[in-house]
Amino acid sequence: MSATQIIGVVLLVIGAVLLFFGMQQADSPVDQVTEAVTGRYTDETMWYLIGGLALIVGGGLMALFGRRG
């Protein structure tokens, strides 16, 4: 396994953790009230969700298609 693939797996795991925290935060009472009033999540929750998804996609691609040694 090359260094690129290892970094890809690490990014994949970090992305999954960020996505988990974003989903937990989206279910919090404060975020639910904000969503009910404004129709969208708070900026912090959106950054967790977007960042988590981006790292999952990027890390997955690096792990699958990274340079093989």
CHARMM internal coordinates of N, CA and C (Angstrom, degrees):
IC EDIT
DIST 1 N 1 CA 1.4492
DIST 1 CA 1 C 1.5304
ANGL 1 N 1 CA 1 C 107.96
DIST 1 C 2 N 1.3239
ANGL 1 CA 1 C 2 N 115.58
DIHE 1 N 1 CA 1 C 2 N 128.36
DIST 2 N 2 CA 1.4601
ANGL 1 C 2 N 2 CA 119.71
DIHE 1 CA 1 C 2 N 2 CA -176.76
DIST 2 CA 2 C 1.5286
ANGL 2 N 2 CA 2 C 110.80
DIHE 1 C 2 N 2 CA 2 C -82.61
DIST 2 C 3 N 1.3233
ANGL 2 CA 2 C 3 N 114.90
DIHE 2 N 2 CA 2 C 3 N 169.36
DIST 3 N 3 CA 1.4654
ANGL 2 C 3 N 3 CA 120.83
DIHE 2 CA 2 C 3 N 3 CA -179.85
DIST 3 CA 3 C 1.5274
ANGL 3 N 3 CA 3 C 110.78
DIHE 2 C 3 N 3 CA 3 C -63.47
DIST 3 C 4 N 1.3227
ANGL 3 CA 3 C 4 N 117.36
DIHE 3 N 3 CA 3 C 4 N -35.95
DIST 4 N 4 CA 1.4659
ANGL 3 C 4 N 4 CA 120.94
DIHE 3 CA 3 C 4 N 4 CA 179.07
DIST 4 CA 4 C 1.5203
ANGL 4 N 4 CA 4 C 110.94
DIHE 3 C 4 N 4 CA 4 C -63.62
DIST 4 C 5 N 1.3032
ANGL 4 CA 4 C 5 N 116.85
DIHE 4 N 4 CA 4 C 5 N -40.66
DIST 5 N 5 CA 1.4546
ANGL 4 C 5 N 5 CA 120.54
DIHE 4 CA 4 C 5 N 5 CA 178.97
DIST 5 CA 5 C 1.5277
ANGL 5 N 5 CA 5 C 111.41
DIHE 4 C 5 N 5 CA 5 C -68.67
DIST 5 C 6 N 1.3100
ANGL 5 CA 5 C 6 N 117.46
DIHE 5 N 5 CA 5 C 6 N -37.25
DIST 6 N 6 CA 1.4674
ANGL 5 C 6 N 6 CA 120.82
DIHE 5 CA 5 C 6 N 6 CA 178.00
DIST 6 CA 6 C 1.5162
ANGL 6 N 6 CA 6 C 110.08
DIHE 5 C 6 N 6 CA 6 C -65.59
DIST 6 C 7 N 1.3243
ANGL 6 CA 6 C 7 N 116.87
DIHE 6 N 6 CA 6 C 7 N -43.71
DIST 7 N 7 CA 1.4678
ANGL 6 C 7 N 7 CA 120.42
DIHE 6 CA 6 C 7 N 7 CA 177.26
DIST 7 CA 7 C 1.5233
ANGL 7 N 7 CA 7 C 109.86
DIHE 6 C 7 N 7 CA 7 C -62.26
DIST 7 C 8 N 1.3177
ANGL 7 CA 7 C 8 N 117.62
DIHE 7 N 7 CA 7 C 8 N -38.73
DIST 8 N 8 CA 1.4550
ANGL 7 C 8 N 8 CA 121.78
DIHE 7 CA 7 C 8 N 8 CA 177.67
DIST 8 CA 8 C 1.5169
ANGL 8 N 8 CA 8 C 112.19
DIHE 7 C 8 N 8 CA 8 C -60.79
DIST 8 C 9 N 1.3127
ANGL 8 CA 8 C 9 N 117.19
DIHE 8 N 8 CA 8 C 9 N -43.13
DIST 9 N 9 CA 1.4625
ANGL 8 C 9 N 9 CA 121.25
DIHE 8 CA 8 C 9 N 9 CA 178.48
DIST 9 CA 9 C 1.5252
ANGL 9 N 9 CA 9 C 110.48
DIHE 8 C 9 N 9 CA 9 C -65.82
DIST 9 C 10 N 1.3304
ANGL 9 CA 9 C 10 N 117.29
DIHE 9 N 9 CA 9 C 10 N -40.96
DIST 10 N 10 CA 1.4695
ANGL 9 C 10 N 10 CA 120.82
DIHE 9 CA 9 C 10 N 10 CA 177.98
DIST 10 CA 10 C 1.5307
ANGL 10 N 10 CA 10 C 110.10
DIHE 9 C 10 N 10 CA 10 C -62.38
DIST 10 C 11 N 1.3340
ANGL 10 CA 10 C 11 N 117.67
DIHE 10 N 10 CA 10 C 11 N -44.35
DIST 11 N 11 CA 1.4624
ANGL 10 C 11 N 11 CA 120.66
DIHE 10 CA 10 C 11 N 11 CA 177.91
DIST 11 CA 11 C 1.5234
ANGL 11 N 11 CA 11 C 111.51
DIHE 10 C 11 N 11 CA 11 C -63.77
DIST 11 C 12 N 1.3122
ANGL 11 CA 11 C 12 N 116.65
DIHE 11 N 11 CA 11 C 12 N -36.95
DIST 12 N 12 CA 1.4545
ANGL 11 C 12 N 12 CA 121.45
DIHE 11 CA 11 C 12 N 12 CA 177.49
DIST 12 CA 12 C 1.5239
ANGL 12 N 12 CA 12 C 111.17
DIHE 11 C 12 N 12 CA 12 C -61.68
DIST 12 C 13 N 1.3097
ANGL 12 CA 12 C 13 N 117.01
DIHE 12 N 12 CA 12 C 13 N -43.90
DIST 13 N 13 CA 1.4659
ANGL 12 C 13 N 13 CA 121.40
DIHE 12 CA 12 C 13 N 13 CA 179.48
DIST 13 CA 13 C 1.5307
ANGL 13 N 13 CA 13 C 110.69
DIHE 12 C 13 N 13 CA 13 C -67.46
DIST 13 C 14 N 1.3235
ANGL 13 CA 13 C 14 N 117.65
DIHE 13 N 13 CA 13 C 14 N -43.43
DIST 14 N 14 CA 1.4696
ANGL 13 C 14 N 14 CA 120.67
DIHE 13 CA 13 C 14 N 14 CA 178.76
DIST 14 CA 14 C 1.5260
ANGL 14 N 14 CA 14 C 109.96
DIHE 13 C 14 N 14 CA 14 C -62.70
DIST 14 C 15 N 1.3218
ANGL 14 CA 14 C 15 N 117.28
DIHE 14 N 14 CA 14 C 15 N -40.30
DIST 15 N 15 CA 1.4526
ANGL 14 C 15 N 15 CA 121.12
DIHE 14 CA 14 C 15 N 15 CA 177.48
DIST 15 CA 15 C 1.5169
ANGL 15 N 15 CA 15 C 112.18
DIHE 14 C 15 N 15 CA 15 C -62.25
DIST 15 C 16 N 1.3290
ANGL 15 CA 15 C 16 N 116.55
DIHE 15 N 15 CA 15 C 16 N -40.81
DIST 16 N 16 CA 1.4705
ANGL 15 C 16 N 16 CA 120.18
DIHE 15 CA 15 C 16 N 16 CA 178.11
DIST 16 CA 16 C 1.5227
ANGL 16 N 16 CA 16 C 110.94
DIHE 15 C 16 N 16 CA 16 C -63.95
DIST 16 C 17 N 1.3275
ANGL 16 CA 16 C 17 N 116.94
DIHE 16 N 16 CA 16 C 17 N -39.52
DIST 17 N 17 CA 1.4654
ANGL 16 C 17 N 17 CA 120.65
DIHE 16 CA 16 C 17 N 17 CA 178.53
DIST 17 CA 17 C 1.5273
ANGL 17 N 17 CA 17 C 110.43
DIHE 16 C 17 N 17 CA 17 C -65.80
DIST 17 C 18 N 1.3311
ANGL 17 CA 17 C 18 N 117.54
DIHE 17 N 17 CA 17 C 18 N -44.36
DIST 18 N 18 CA 1.4619
ANGL 17 C 18 N 18 CA 120.47
DIHE 17 CA 17 C 18 N 18 CA 177.97
DIST 18 CA 18 C 1.5258
ANGL 18 N 18 CA 18 C 111.40
DIHE 17 C 18 N 18 CA 18 C -62.19
DIST 18 C 19 N 1.3155
ANGL 18 CA 18 C 19 N 117.34
DIHE 18 N 18 CA 18 C 19 N -41.79
DIST 19 N 19 CA 1.4538
ANGL 18 C 19 N 19 CA 120.94
DIHE 18 CA 18 C 19 N 19 CA 178.61
DIST 19 CA 19 C 1.5271
ANGL 19 N 19 CA 19 C 110.77
DIHE 18 C 19 N 19 CA 19 C -64.05
DIST 19 C 20 N 1.3227
ANGL 19 CA 19 C 20 N 117.18
DIHE 19 N 19 CA 19 C 20 N -39.47
DIST 20 N 20 CA 1.4599
ANGL 19 C 20 N 20 CA 121.32
DIHE 19 CA 19 C 20 N 20 CA 177.03
DIST 20 CA 20 C 1.5235
ANGL 20 N 20 CA 20 C 110.78
DIHE 19 C 20 N 20 CA 20 C -61.22
DIST 20 C 21 N 1.3444
ANGL 20 CA 20 C 21 N 116.60
DIHE 20 N 20 CA 20 C 21 N -47.51
DIST 21 N 21 CA 1.4626
ANGL 20 C 21 N 21 CA 119.46
DIHE 20 CA 20 C 21 N 21 CA 179.72
DIST 21 CA 21 C 1.5261
ANGL 21 N 21 CA 21 C 111.12
DIHE 20 C 21 N 21 CA 21 C -64.74
DIST 21 C 22 N 1.3180
ANGL 21 CA 21 C 22 N 117.54
DIHE 21 N 21 CA 21 C 22 N -36.72
DIST 22 N 22 CA 1.4566
ANGL 21 C 22 N 22 CA 120.64
DIHE 21 CA 21 C 22 N 22 CA 177.43
DIST 22 CA 22 C 1.5154
ANGL 22 N 22 CA 22 C 112.07
DIHE 21 C 22 N 22 CA 22 C -63.70
DIST 22 C 23 N 1.3208
ANGL 22 CA 22 C 23 N 116.90
DIHE 22 N 22 CA 22 C 23 N -41.32
DIST 23 N 23 CA 1.4607
ANGL 22 C 23 N 23 CA 120.20
DIHE 22 CA 22 C 23 N 23 CA 177.96
DIST 23 CA 23 C 1.5240
ANGL 23 N 23 CA 23 C 111.54
DIHE 22 C 23 N 23 CA 23 C -67.35
DIST 23 C 24 N 1.3389
ANGL 23 CA 23 C 24 N 116.55
DIHE 23 N 23 CA 23 C 24 N -38.73
DIST 24 N 24 CA 1.4578
ANGL 23 C 24 N 24 CA 119.81
DIHE 23 CA 23 C 24 N 24 CA 177.14
DIST 24 CA 24 C 1.5258
ANGL 24 N 24 CA 24 C 110.98
DIHE 23 C 24 N 24 CA 24 C -64.14
DIST 24 C 25 N 1.3182
ANGL 24 CA 24 C 25 N 116.13
DIHE 24 N 24 CA 24 C 25 N -40.86
DIST 25 N 25 CA 1.4537
ANGL 24 C 25 N 25 CA 120.83
DIHE 24 CA 24 C 25 N 25 CA -179.30
DIST 25 CA 25 C 1.5272
ANGL 25 N 25 CA 25 C 110.62
DIHE 24 C 25 N 25 CA 25 C -69.37
DIST 25 C 26 N 1.3226
ANGL 25 CA 25 C 26 N 117.64
DIHE 25 N 25 CA 25 C 26 N -33.53
DIST 26 N 26 CA 1.4631
ANGL 25 C 26 N 26 CA 120.93
DIHE 25 CA 25 C 26 N 26 CA 179.34
DIST 26 CA 26 C 1.5265
ANGL 26 N 26 CA 26 C 111.14
DIHE 25 C 26 N 26 CA 26 C -65.66
DIST 26 C 27 N 1.3350
ANGL 26 CA 26 C 27 N 116.99
DIHE 26 N 26 CA 26 C 27 N -26.50
DIST 27 N 27 CA 1.4595
ANGL 26 C 27 N 27 CA 121.23
DIHE 26 CA 26 C 27 N 27 CA 179.15
DIST 27 CA 27 C 1.5194
ANGL 27 N 27 CA 27 C 113.23
DIHE 26 C 27 N 27 CA 27 C -88.31
DIST 27 C 28 N 1.3214
ANGL 27 CA 27 C 28 N 117.56
DIHE 27 N 27 CA 27 C 28 N -1.55
DIST 28 N 28 CA 1.4667
ANGL 27 C 28 N 28 CA 120.15
DIHE 27 CA 27 C 28 N 28 CA -179.14
DIST 28 CA 28 C 1.5252
ANGL 28 N 28 CA 28 C 109.95
DIHE 27 C 28 N 28 CA 28 C -70.58
DIST 28 C 29 N 1.3396
ANGL 28 CA 28 C 29 N 117.09
DIHE 28 N 28 CA 28 C 29 N 151.30
DIST 29 N 29 CA 1.4667
ANGL 28 C 29 N 29 CA 120.24
DIHE 28 CA 28 C 29 N 29 CA -179.25
DIST 29 CA 29 C 1.5343
ANGL 29 N 29 CA 29 C 113.63
DIHE 28 C 29 N 29 CA 29 C -58.57
DIST 29 C 30 N 1.3260
ANGL 29 CA 29 C 30 N 117.14
DIHE 29 N 29 CA 29 C 30 N -38.90
DIST 30 N 30 CA 1.4705
ANGL 29 C 30 N 30 CA 120.10
DIHE 29 CA 29 C 30 N 30 CA -179.01
DIST 30 CA 30 C 1.5213
ANGL 30 N 30 CA 30 C 109.93
DIHE 29 C 30 N 30 CA 30 C -64.05
DIST 30 C 31 N 1.3084
ANGL 30 CA 30 C 31 N 117.02
DIHE 30 N 30 CA 30 C 31 N -44.05
DIST 31 N 31 CA 1.4562
ANGL 30 C 31 N 31 CA 120.22
DIHE 30 CA 30 C 31 N 31 CA -178.90
DIST 31 CA 31 C 1.5257
ANGL 31 N 31 CA 31 C 111.29
DIHE 30 C 31 N 31 CA 31 C -69.69
DIST 31 C 32 N 1.3212
ANGL 31 CA 31 C 32 N 117.99
DIHE 31 N 31 CA 31 C 32 N -33.77
DIST 32 N 32 CA 1.4551
ANGL 31 C 32 N 32 CA 120.36
DIHE 31 CA 31 C 32 N 32 CA 178.08
DIST 32 CA 32 C 1.5272
ANGL 32 N 32 CA 32 C 111.12
DIHE 31 C 32 N 32 CA 32 C -67.03
DIST 32 C 33 N 1.3422
ANGL 32 CA 32 C 33 N 116.87
DIHE 32 N 32 CA 32 C 33 N -39.10
DIST 33 N 33 CA 1.4572
ANGL 32 C 33 N 33 CA 119.91
DIHE 32 CA 32 C 33 N 33 CA 176.72
DIST 33 CA 33 C 1.5211
ANGL 33 N 33 CA 33 C 110.39
DIHE 32 C 33 N 33 CA 33 C -66.10
DIST 33 C 34 N 1.3259
ANGL 33 CA 33 C 34 N 116.58
DIHE 33 N 33 CA 33 C 34 N -43.84
DIST 34 N 34 CA 1.4649
ANGL 33 C 34 N 34 CA 120.44
DIHE 33 CA 33 C 34 N 34 CA 178.36
DIST 34 CA 34 C 1.5211
ANGL 34 N 34 CA 34 C 110.83
DIHE 33 C 34 N 34 CA 34 C -60.20
DIST 34 C 35 N 1.3286
ANGL 34 CA 34 C 35 N 116.58
DIHE 34 N 34 CA 34 C 35 N -42.57
DIST 35 N 35 CA 1.4635
ANGL 34 C 35 N 35 CA 119.73
DIHE 34 CA 34 C 35 N 35 CA 179.14
DIST 35 CA 35 C 1.5300
ANGL 35 N 35 CA 35 C 111.14
DIHE 34 C 35 N 35 CA 35 C -65.81
DIST 35 C 36 N 1.3316
ANGL 35 CA 35 C 36 N 117.40
DIHE 35 N 35 CA 35 C 36 N -38.31
DIST 36 N 36 CA 1.4603
ANGL 35 C 36 N 36 CA 120.14
DIHE 35 CA 35 C 36 N 36 CA 179.36
DIST 36 CA 36 C 1.5262
ANGL 36 N 36 CA 36 C 111.77
DIHE 35 C 36 N 36 CA 36 C -65.63
DIST 36 C 37 N 1.3401
ANGL 36 CA 36 C 37 N 116.98
DIHE 36 N 36 CA 36 C 37 N -36.12
DIST 37 N 37 CA 1.4606
ANGL 36 C 37 N 37 CA 120.83
DIHE 36 CA 36 C 37 N 37 CA -177.48
DIST 37 CA 37 C 1.5349
ANGL 37 N 37 CA 37 C 111.35
DIHE 36 C 37 N 37 CA 37 C -81.20
DIST 37 C 38 N 1.3284
ANGL 37 CA 37 C 38 N 117.01
DIHE 37 N 37 CA 37 C 38 N -46.78
DIST 38 N 38 CA 1.4664
ANGL 37 C 38 N 38 CA 120.65
DIHE 37 CA 37 C 38 N 38 CA -173.86
DIST 38 CA 38 C 1.5210
ANGL 38 N 38 CA 38 C 113.32
DIHE 37 C 38 N 38 CA 38 C -98.09
DIST 38 C 39 N 1.3228
ANGL 38 CA 38 C 39 N 117.95
DIHE 38 N 38 CA 38 C 39 N -19.43
DIST 39 N 39 CA 1.4547
ANGL 38 C 39 N 39 CA 121.11
DIHE 38 CA 38 C 39 N 39 CA -177.93
DIST 39 CA 39 C 1.5180
ANGL 39 N 39 CA 39 C 114.29
DIHE 38 C 39 N 39 CA 39 C 85.54
DIST 39 C 40 N 1.3283
ANGL 39 CA 39 C 40 N 117.75
DIHE 39 N 39 CA 39 C 40 N 8.82
DIST 40 N 40 CA 1.4722
ANGL 39 C 40 N 40 CA 120.64
DIHE 39 CA 39 C 40 N 40 CA 178.34
DIST 40 CA 40 C 1.5271
ANGL 40 N 40 CA 40 C 109.23
DIHE 39 C 40 N 40 CA 40 C -149.25
DIST 40 C 41 N 1.3339
ANGL 40 CA 40 C 41 N 114.26
DIHE 40 N 40 CA 40 C 41 N 165.26
DIST 41 N 41 CA 1.4574
ANGL 40 C 41 N 41 CA 120.12
DIHE 40 CA 40 C 41 N 41 CA 178.90
DIST 41 CA 41 C 1.5267
ANGL 41 N 41 CA 41 C 110.25
DIHE 40 C 41 N 41 CA 41 C -76.42
DIST 41 C 42 N 1.3330
ANGL 41 CA 41 C 42 N 115.28
DIHE 41 N 41 CA 41 C 42 N 167.83
DIST 42 N 42 CA 1.4576
ANGL 41 C 42 N 42 CA 119.21
DIHE 41 CA 41 C 42 N 42 CA 176.44
DIST 42 CA 42 C 1.5324
ANGL 42 N 42 CA 42 C 109.15
DIHE 41 C 42 N 42 CA 42 C -70.64
DIST 42 C 43 N 1.3310
ANGL 42 CA 42 C 43 N 115.97
DIHE 42 N 42 CA 42 C 43 N 161.65
DIST 43 N 43 CA 1.4650
ANGL 42 C 43 N 43 CA 120.28
DIHE 42 CA 42 C 43 N 43 CA -179.22
DIST 43 CA 43 C 1.5203
ANGL 43 N 43 CA 43 C 111.71
DIHE 42 C 43 N 43 CA 43 C -61.02
DIST 43 C 44 N 1.3263
ANGL 43 CA 43 C 44 N 117.01
DIHE 43 N 43 CA 43 C 44 N -39.97
DIST 44 N 44 CA 1.4667
ANGL 43 C 44 N 44 CA 120.51
DIHE 43 CA 43 C 44 N 44 CA -179.25
DIST 44 CA 44 C 1.5284
ANGL 44 N 44 CA 44 C 110.99
DIHE 43 C 44 N 44 CA 44 C -62.06
DIST 44 C 45 N 1.3231
ANGL 44 CA 44 C 45 N 117.09
DIHE 44 N 44 CA 44 C 45 N -43.26
DIST 45 N 45 CA 1.4565
ANGL 44 C 45 N 45 CA 120.96
DIHE 44 CA 44 C 45 N 45 CA 178.67
DIST 45 CA 45 C 1.5225
ANGL 45 N 45 CA 45 C 110.75
DIHE 44 C 45 N 45 CA 45 C -63.63
DIST 45 C 46 N 1.3195
ANGL 45 CA 45 C 46 N 116.69
DIHE 45 N 45 CA 45 C 46 N -41.87
DIST 46 N 46 CA 1.4611
ANGL 45 C 46 N 46 CA 120.12
DIHE 45 CA 45 C 46 N 46 CA 179.76
DIST 46 CA 46 C 1.5230
ANGL 46 N 46 CA 46 C 111.17
DIHE 45 C 46 N 46 CA 46 C -63.75
DIST 46 C 47 N 1.3324
ANGL 46 CA 46 C 47 N 117.81
DIHE 46 N 46 CA 46 C 47 N -38.77
DIST 47 N 47 CA 1.4645
ANGL 46 C 47 N 47 CA 120.04
DIHE 46 CA 46 C 47 N 47 CA 178.38
DIST 47 CA 47 C 1.5218
ANGL 47 N 47 CA 47 C 111.41
DIHE 46 C 47 N 47 CA 47 C -64.98
DIST 47 C 48 N 1.3448
ANGL 47 CA 47 C 48 N 116.82
DIHE 47 N 47 CA 47 C 48 N -39.15
DIST 48 N 48 CA 1.4646
ANGL 47 C 48 N 48 CA 119.39
DIHE 47 CA 47 C 48 N 48 CA 176.26
DIST 48 CA 48 C 1.5325
ANGL 48 N 48 CA 48 C 110.54
DIHE 47 C 48 N 48 CA 48 C -61.75
DIST 48 C 49 N 1.3187
ANGL 48 CA 48 C 49 N 116.84
DIHE 48 N 48 CA 48 C 49 N -46.33
DIST 49 N 49 CA 1.4571
ANGL 48 C 49 N 49 CA 120.53
DIHE 48 CA 48 C 49 N 49 CA -177.06
DIST 49 CA 49 C 1.5287
ANGL 49 N 49 CA 49 C 111.72
DIHE 48 C 49 N 49 CA 49 C -67.63
DIST 49 C 50 N 1.3241
ANGL 49 CA 49 C 50 N 117.33
DIHE 49 N 49 CA 49 C 50 N -47.03
DIST 50 N 50 CA 1.4641
ANGL 49 C 50 N 50 CA 120.81
DIHE 49 CA 49 C 50 N 50 CA -179.20
DIST 50 CA 50 C 1.5322
ANGL 50 N 50 CA 50 C 110.71
DIHE 49 C 50 N 50 CA 50 C -66.43
DIST 50 C 51 N 1.3255
ANGL 50 CA 50 C 51 N 116.89
DIHE 50 N 50 CA 50 C 51 N -44.90
DIST 51 N 51 CA 1.4657
ANGL 50 C 51 N 51 CA 120.63
DIHE 50 CA 50 C 51 N 51 CA 178.87
DIST 51 CA 51 C 1.5112
ANGL 51 N 51 CA 51 C 112.11
DIHE 50 C 51 N 51 CA 51 C -62.83
DIST 51 C 52 N 1.3327
ANGL 51 CA 51 C 52 N 116.86
DIHE 51 N 51 CA 51 C 52 N -41.43
DIST 52 N 52 CA 1.4576
ANGL 51 C 52 N 52 CA 120.32
DIHE 51 CA 51 C 52 N 52 CA 178.40
DIST 52 CA 52 C 1.5155
ANGL 52 N 52 CA 52 C 112.34
DIHE 51 C 52 N 52 CA 52 C -62.98
DIST 52 C 53 N 1.3307
ANGL 52 CA 52 C 53 N 116.32
DIHE 52 N 52 CA 52 C 53 N -45.10
DIST 53 N 53 CA 1.4612
ANGL 52 C 53 N 53 CA 119.57
DIHE 52 CA 52 C 53 N 53 CA 178.53
DIST 53 CA 53 C 1.5242
ANGL 53 N 53 CA 53 C 111.77
DIHE 52 C 53 N 53 CA 53 C -64.57
DIST 53 C 54 N 1.3298
ANGL 53 CA 53 C 54 N 116.78
DIHE 53 N 53 CA 53 C 54 N -41.56
DIST 54 N 54 CA 1.4658
ANGL 53 C 54 N 54 CA 120.02
DIHE 53 CA 53 C 54 N 54 CA 179.87
DIST 54 CA 54 C 1.5257
ANGL 54 N 54 CA 54 C 111.07
DIHE 53 C 54 N 54 CA 54 C -63.16
DIST 54 C 55 N 1.3327
ANGL 54 CA 54 C 55 N 116.99
DIHE 54 N 54 CA 54 C 55 N -43.00
DIST 55 N 55 CA 1.4650
ANGL 54 C 55 N 55 CA 119.41
DIHE 54 CA 54 C 55 N 55 CA 179.64
DIST 55 CA 55 C 1.5225
ANGL 55 N 55 CA 55 C 111.77
DIHE 54 C 55 N 55 CA 55 C -68.38
DIST 55 C 56 N 1.3222
ANGL 55 CA 55 C 56 N 117.46
DIHE 55 N 55 CA 55 C 56 N -35.14
DIST 56 N 56 CA 1.4631
ANGL 55 C 56 N 56 CA 119.86
DIHE 55 CA 55 C 56 N 56 CA 177.90
DIST 56 CA 56 C 1.5297
ANGL 56 N 56 CA 56 C 110.07
DIHE 55 C 56 N 56 CA 56 C -64.64
DIST 56 C 57 N 1.3271
ANGL 56 CA 56 C 57 N 116.66
DIHE 56 N 56 CA 56 C 57 N -46.26
DIST 57 N 57 CA 1.4677
ANGL 56 C 57 N 57 CA 119.72
DIHE 56 CA 56 C 57 N 57 CA -179.98
DIST 57 CA 57 C 1.5293
ANGL 57 N 57 CA 57 C 110.45
DIHE 56 C 57 N 57 CA 57 C -65.55
DIST 57 C 58 N 1.3258
ANGL 57 CA 57 C 58 N 117.06
DIHE 57 N 57 CA 57 C 58 N -49.36
DIST 58 N 58 CA 1.4624
ANGL 57 C 58 N 58 CA 120.48
DIHE 57 CA 57 C 58 N 58 CA -179.04
DIST 58 CA 58 C 1.5167
ANGL 58 N 58 CA 58 C 112.76
DIHE 57 C 58 N 58 CA 58 C -63.34
DIST 58 C 59 N 1.3165
ANGL 58 CA 58 C 59 N 116.39
DIHE 58 N 58 CA 58 C 59 N -45.22
DIST 59 N 59 CA 1.4626
ANGL 58 C 59 N 59 CA 119.93
DIHE 58 CA 58 C 59 N 59 CA 178.85
DIST 59 CA 59 C 1.5118
ANGL 59 N 59 CA 59 C 112.42
DIHE 58 C 59 N 59 CA 59 C -65.40
DIST 59 C 60 N 1.3284
ANGL 59 CA 59 C 60 N 116.56
DIHE 59 N 59 CA 59 C 60 N -38.94
DIST 60 N 60 CA 1.4656
ANGL 59 C 60 N 60 CA 119.75
DIHE 59 CA 59 C 60 N 60 CA 177.87
DIST 60 CA 60 C 1.5148
ANGL 60 N 60 CA 60 C 111.99
DIHE 59 C 60 N 60 CA 60 C -63.76
DIST 60 C 61 N 1.3394
ANGL 60 CA 60 C 61 N 116.20
DIHE 60 N 60 CA 60 C 61 N -42.37
DIST 61 N 61 CA 1.4632
ANGL 60 C 61 N 61 CA 119.51
DIHE 60 CA 60 C 61 N 61 CA 178.07
DIST 61 CA 61 C 1.5225
ANGL 61 N 61 CA 61 C 111.71
DIHE 60 C 61 N 61 CA 61 C -65.57
DIST 61 C 62 N 1.3357
ANGL 61 CA 61 C 62 N 116.17
DIHE 61 N 61 CA 61 C 62 N -40.20
DIST 62 N 62 CA 1.4676
ANGL 61 C 62 N 62 CA 119.06
DIHE 61 CA 61 C 62 N 62 CA 178.21
DIST 62 CA 62 C 1.5192
ANGL 62 N 62 CA 62 C 111.03
DIHE 61 C 62 N 62 CA 62 C -65.21
DIST 62 C 63 N 1.3383
ANGL 62 CA 62 C 63 N 116.69
DIHE 62 N 62 CA 62 C 63 N -40.18
DIST 63 N 63 CA 1.4595
ANGL 62 C 63 N 63 CA 119.92
DIHE 62 CA 62 C 63 N 63 CA -179.42
DIST 63 CA 63 C 1.5296
ANGL 63 N 63 CA 63 C 111.84
DIHE 62 C 63 N 63 CA 63 C -67.94
DIST 63 C 64 N 1.3263
ANGL 63 CA 63 C 64 N 116.67
DIHE 63 N 63 CA 63 C 64 N -37.04
DIST 64 N 64 CA 1.4530
ANGL 63 C 64 N 64 CA 119.56
DIHE 63 CA 63 C 64 N 64 CA -178.38
DIST 64 CA 64 C 1.5231
ANGL 64 N 64 CA 64 C 113.56
DIHE 63 C 64 N 64 CA 64 C -80.39
DIST 64 C 65 N 1.3270
ANGL 64 CA 64 C 65 N 116.28
DIHE 64 N 64 CA 64 C 65 N -42.44
DIST 65 N 65 CA 1.4514
ANGL 64 C 65 N 65 CA 119.78
DIHE 64 CA 64 C 65 N 65 CA -172.05
DIST 65 CA 65 C 1.5310
ANGL 65 N 65 CA 65 C 113.48
DIHE 64 C 65 N 65 CA 65 C -112.90
DIST 65 C 66 N 1.3140
ANGL 65 CA 65 C 66 N 117.37
DIHE 65 N 65 CA 65 C 66 N 13.18
DIST 66 N 66 CA 1.4675
ANGL 65 C 66 N 66 CA 120.53
DIHE 65 CA 65 C 66 N 66 CA 179.00
DIST 66 CA 66 C 1.5207
ANGL 66 N 66 CA 66 C 110.74
DIHE 65 C 66 N 66 CA 66 C -64.55
DIST 66 C 67 N 1.2984
ANGL 66 CA 66 C 67 N 114.50
DIHE 66 N 66 CA 66 C 67 N 159.90
DIST 67 N 67 CA 1.4546
ANGL 66 C 67 N 67 CA 120.75
DIHE 66 CA 66 C 67 N 67 CA -179.03
DIST 67 CA 67 C 1.5290
ANGL 67 N 67 CA 67 C 109.40
DIHE 66 C 67 N 67 CA 67 C -61.50
DIST 67 C 68 N 1.2733
ANGL 67 CA 67 C 68 N 115.55
DIHE 67 N 67 CA 67 C 68 N 126.34
DIST 68 N 68 CA 1.4686
ANGL 67 C 68 N 68 CA 120.21
DIHE 67 CA 67 C 68 N 68 CA -178.30
DIST 68 CA 68 C 1.5195
ANGL 68 N 68 CA 68 C 109.76
DIHE 67 C 68 N 68 CA 68 C -94.81
DIST 68 C 69 N 1.3334
ANGL 68 CA 68 C 69 N 113.65
DIHE 68 N 68 CA 68 C 69 N 135.21
DIST 69 N 69 CA 1.4642
ANGL 68 C 69 N 69 CA 119.07
DIHE 68 CA 68 C 69 N 69 CA -177.44
DIST 69 CA 69 C 1.4471
ANGL 69 N 69 CA 69 C 112.62
DIHE 68 C 69 N 69 CA 69 C -83.33
END
COOR INIT
IC SEED 1 N 1 CA 1 C
IC BUILD
